[in-house]
Amino acid sequence: MLSVATLFKRKRVKSVHGLVHVLVCGGSAVQWLDTTTQEWGRIASELSNSARGVGMRWITVCPYGGSFTEVDRELVCKRIASATGGTVENSTVTHLDSDGFTISFNVCADGQQRFVDIANALPESLITEEALSSAMHEPAVYDPDLVVVHGPTNKVPQSLMWELGYSELVFVETPWRKLKSSDVQQAISDFTTRERRFGGIDV
């Protein structure tokens, strides 16, 4: 589990667009299970290409919704790790790209369950908003700046809950298994034109 130092490491780092953590959400649990090792390699490569030159430090990837059995979750983690050379811890595969940023694949399609599991794993004395946020986004140390959703604009993905509090959302139409770096780059371009309110509203 995370050290106390990691739990409270919440520094903002600079990037070209004020964008350092992007979460990409797409594909059902069934689609993730059907995605081959070769396809995972292509998806990881497209994500890597999308991050270059914009100062990004972390990309988190999660399914849109559905559910995995324990056996299926382990199988998906194994395929992603094989495709990326990443390391597996619990339900997350983490890959350090050659350019220095990190891509983590969180193989959990239920945001509420992920939150409950993390809260149960933390000592009661350390359960604060900051500690929960750090644990939810590990290995990133704070909330996503941008969430790129492969899915309909009239639904909130089942896998997202905590992540939506301070993040900008951009929806793309490209089917999950055909994800392209241009999808994420276009979402980043959209992000740069927005006035961020970090969960606030106009008054």
Buried (B, 14 or more C-beta within 10 A) or exposed (E): EBEEEBBBEEEEEEBEBEBBBBBBBBBBBBBBBEBEEEBBBBBBBBBBBBBEEBBBBBBBBBBBBBBBEEEBBBBBBEBBBBBBEBEBEEBBBBBBBEEEBBBBBBBBBBBEBBBEBBBEEBEEEBEEEEBBBBBBBBBBBBBBBBBBBBBEEEEBBBBBBBBBEBBBBBBBEBEBBEBBBBBBBBBBEBBEEEEEEEEEEEE
